[in-house]
C-alpha cells in the first residue's frame, strides 16, 4: 500500500520509519527547507538519531492517488491546514490528539468541516512515544472510525509484528481519551514534582480516569473505550513516562518555573496546556464535574500555586467512589 504521511515531526517520522517496513511511504512537511534537510540528512530535527529508511520518499506536494492512505501526523493545530491540501474524498487517518483552538472542535469535527465528502476517515490513537516506535519497540494502537470496513482495512494495513493495531467504532470516545489524558498528565507531573509519592500518583491517575469517563459518557462515548488503549493505556503512559512532555510541564510547574519559560524550554508542543481550558469549558457545558482539570487550569493560569491546588483537592468532601 502507498501511505502519504503529512507531517514530519517526531510522531510523523516515527510512523514513517515503522510503516516503511511494509509500505511505500511518501513523507511531506509544509516547510520547503525542512523537506530539503530531510532529503539531505535522512533525519528529522524532531527525532535526532533516527534515520529514515530508503523506502521513505520525501515529496514536495501531498498528492493523493486512488488507493493511497493519507495519515496526518501534525499537531491538532496543523490538522485543518493539512486537510486543506487534500481534495475529493480521501481515505484519511489522523494521529493528533486534543482540541483545535480556539474552535474547541475535536479532530473528526475539523476534518468534517474541511472535507465534508470524506467518509473513509478515522483517528489513530493509543499509548505511543515516538522514540520507542521508531526504535521498533513493541506498542499497541487503535484505529477508530464510524466506517467499520475502513477501520478493518486500516487496522490490517498498519498492523505489524512490533506495532499491534486494534479497531474501534467509538470515534469521539477515542479522541476524548487522547485529549483529556494530557491534562491529567500535567497534574501527575505536579504530583511527582512535589515528591508526593507513588500512592498519590496512583490515586491521581485513577481519579483522573474517572473524570475522563464522566466527560466521555456525557459526550456519547462508550465506557469500554476509556478502559482501553486510547483511555487507560494512554493515560498511564503519559502520566508515568519520562518522555511525556505534558508530565514534564507539571514537574517544572511544581519547581516554580513560569509556564512561558517551560514551553520555551521544551521546544515541542505540549497539547495538555491549551487542551485544559477547552476541556474545562466542555465539562461546564455538559454539567460534568472535573476537579482535577479545574485544578490544572488554576495552576496554568497562575491563580493557584501547585501545592495549594493539591491541598484543595485533598480537602474535598468524602464521597462514594462511583
Beta strands, then each sheet from edge to edge (+ up, - down):
strand 1: 2-6
strand 2: 24-28
strand 3: 56-58
strand 4: 68-72
strand 5: 91-94
strand 6: 121-125
strand 7: 139-144
strand 8: 163-168
sheet 1: 3+ 2+ 1+ 4+ 5+ 6+ 7- 8-
end
